[in-house]
Amino acid sequence: MSSKVKEAEQCLKEAEKYLKTSMFKWKPDFDSAANEYQKAGTFAAISCMKDMNNCNDSVKFFEKACALFRENGIPDTAALSMERGAKMLEPKLPEKAAEFYLTAADIAMLESKNHQAAEFCGNAARIYLKLKKYEDAIDAVNKQMGLLRECEDTRPCGRLVVCQVLIHLTREDFVAAQKAFNDGKSYVEDDELYSLTQLLTGFDEMDSKQIIKALEHPFIKSLDTEYTKLARNIQQKHGAMIQSTSAPQPTHVEETVDDEAGALL
């Protein structure tokens, strides 16, 4: 048994002590117990590099810590516990990490902390894009944008419109990409608006050269890494299409054989 697993187990024992009541202790100490569960989750996550069972334990410990923090009326710490768990679990359990970020977003949203909730949604979207789970990614981005709209902070929304369009185009859903653009174009800067219009027109007219050119715009290259990867993949796909259509086509010459000439002499 690794030292980190032993430390996690010790934290669990401490947590159980804090949750117990006695003649002289009428109320459980949920806050202290939650801290111990959080520490147990951290130790288990560290050791899960060698044993996936420890990762699963870590998930349970972080979830327990979050629940206790919420029960004890400390939602801010509950959200941060989910964030911490997400960061620890992402290398081995990325999908669970994304779920933790979304749980943190829900908690922050209930506390009217929309900026924080939006940031958590953005982290979840990033993970889903790495996993190529585009449906989940677009849901997270949509939620992120909705939260920013609610708190009337629309400055980041222009970039999120670009992100929505890129995800939909990666999913080969031009209709959804066009709708995302139409719904959110009021948030997009003029220069970016021109390039997005050029991009969508290229898809509508099946003009691969225009698509590649539109994705060369500097603001596309300034997006977060996962979105620039989407743009680069789209460019590569349409570059290959251009090459395939411009390559010389093999000609087939039909040979007619004269029966008499081909006869054996």
N, C-alpha and C positions, 0 to 999 in steps of 0.2 A: 504493500500500500504506500502510495507516494505521500510526501510530507504535506502537500497541498490538500489531498483528500482527508488526511488526519485533521488538518486545521479546519476544514469544512465541517467535519463531524463534531469537532469541539464547539464550533459556532452553533450548530444545531442543538447541542446539549444546553448551551447557554440560553438559546432562544426558548427552549422548553421550560427552563427555570423561570424566565421572565413571564411566561404565559400562565404559570401555575398560581393558584390562590391558596391562602392558608388562613388560619385564625387571625393572624396579625397582618395579613396582606389580602385585602378584600377584592382588589381590582388588578387584573393583569396589566403588566407594563408593555403595552403593544408597541410603543415607540422603540424601546430597547430591543424587543424581540425582532422587530422588523429590521433593525440595523444588523442584528446577528444573521438573519436570513440573507440579507444583502451581502454580507461578508462571506457567508457560506457559498452563495452563488458565484462570487468572484473567484474564490479558491477552486471551486469545481470547474469553472470555465477555463482557468489556467491549466488545470490538469487534463482537460478534455482533448488536448492536442494528441494525447496518447490513447485515450479511452473515450469512445463516443458515449458510453453510459454516463460518464461524468458530465458531459454536455447536457444530457437529458435531466440529470439532477440539478444542474445549474439553472435550467429553465424553470424547474419547479420552485427552486429557492427564490429566484428573482420574482416570480409570480406571487409567491407567498408574502415576500417583503412588500410588494406593491399593494396587495390586498390589506395588509396590516396597517400600512401608512394611511391608506384611504379610510379604513375603519376608525383610525385614531384621529381623523380630521386633519391630515397633513398631505393634501393632494399634490402640492408642489414637489415634495420629496418622493411621492409615489411616481410621478412622471419622470423625475430624474433617475429613479431606480430602474425604470424601464429603459431609459436612454443608456444608462451604464450597462445594463444587461445586453442591450442591442450591440453596443460597441464590442463587448467581450465575446459575444456569440457569432458575430458576423463572419469570421474566417471559417468556422466549421458548420454553422447552422444559419446561413444567410437569410433563408426564407423566414425562419423564426425571428431573426433580428428585425426584419422588415415589419413583422407583426407587432413586435415590441414597440417599434417607433410609432406605429399607428395607434397602439394603445396609449402611449404617452401623449399623442396628439389629442386623442379623445378626452383624456384627463385635463390637459391644458385648456382645451376648448370649453369644458364645463366651468373652468375658472376664468373664462373670458380672456385668456392669454393667447389670442389668435396668432400673434407673431411667432411665438414659441411653437404653437401647434403646427403652423405652416412650415416651419423649419423641420420639424419631425417628419411631416408628410414628404418633404423634399428628400430627406434621407431614405425614406422607405422607397420612393420612386427610383432613386439611384440604384438601390440594391436590386429591385425588380428588373431594371434594365440590364444589369449585369447577368441576371438569370434568364434574360430574354422572355420574361413574363410580361408581355406588353399590355395585356388587358389590365393587370394589376397596377402596372406603372401609370397608365393613363388615368385610372381611378384615383391614384394618389396625387397626381398632378392636378386633376380637377378639384380635388378636395383642398389642396394647397391654395389654388387660385380663389376658390370660394371663401376661404378663411381671410385672405388678404382683402378681398372685396368687402367683406363684412366690416373689417376695421378701417376701411377706406384708405388703405395703403396700396395704391394701384401702381406704384413705381416699378415693382418687379414683375407686374402682370404681362408687360410686353414680351419679356423674355420667355415667360411661361407659355404664351401663345405660340411662340416659335417652337418650344419644346413639344407642345401638343401636336403641332403640325408634323414635326419630324417623327414622332412616335406613330401617328396614324399612317404616314407614308411608308414607314418601315413595315407596318401591318398590311400594307397594300390596300388601304381603305381611303381612297381619294375623296369620297363623299364626306367622310368624317373629318378629314383634314381641311376640306373647303369650309365645312360648317364651323370648325374651331376657329378658323381664320375670320370668317364673317362675324362670328359672335364676339371675337375679342380684338378686332383690328383697331378699335378706338384707343386701345392701350399701347399700340405699337408705334414707335417713332417713324417719321417719314422715310428715312433712308432704309430702315429695316422693312418698312411696308412695301417699298418698291421691290426689294429682293424677294420677299415672300410672294408677292404678286407674280413676279417673274418665275419663281419656282413652281407655283401652282399652275400657271399658264403652260409651262413646259410639260407638266404631267397631263394636263388636259389635252394638249396637242401632240403628246407623245414625242416631244422634242428633247432627246437626251442631251444634246449639246447645251441647250438653254438650262436644263436642270443642273448640269455640272457647273455651269457658269454662276448660277444663282447661289449655289452652295459654297462658292469661293469667297463670299462676302466676309470681311473681317469679323463682323459680329457673330457669325456662325462659329468661327474658329475660337471666339472668346467664351463660348458656352462651357458649362461643366463637361468634364471628360466623357462621360457616358453619352452625352448628346452630340459631341463632336464625332464620336465613333459612329453614331447613327448616320450623320451627314456623310462621313467618309465612306461608309458601306453603300449608301445610296449612289454616291459618285462612282464608286468602283463597279457597281452593278451596271450603271448606264454607260460607263466607259467600255465595259465588255460588250454591251449591246452595239455600240458604235463600231467596235472592231469587227464584230461578227457580220455586220451588214456591209462593211467596206471591204472585207476580204474577198479576193477573187473567187468566184464560184467555179467549181470544176465543170468542164464541158464533157458531154457524153456523145461521142461520134458513133453513130450506128454504122457498122460495117455490113455491107451486103456481099455475100459470097456467091460468085457465079458458079453454078453447079458444075459447068463444064470446066472452068478454070481451076476449081477446087478439087476436081476429080483426081484420083491417083493415076499417074501415068504408068 
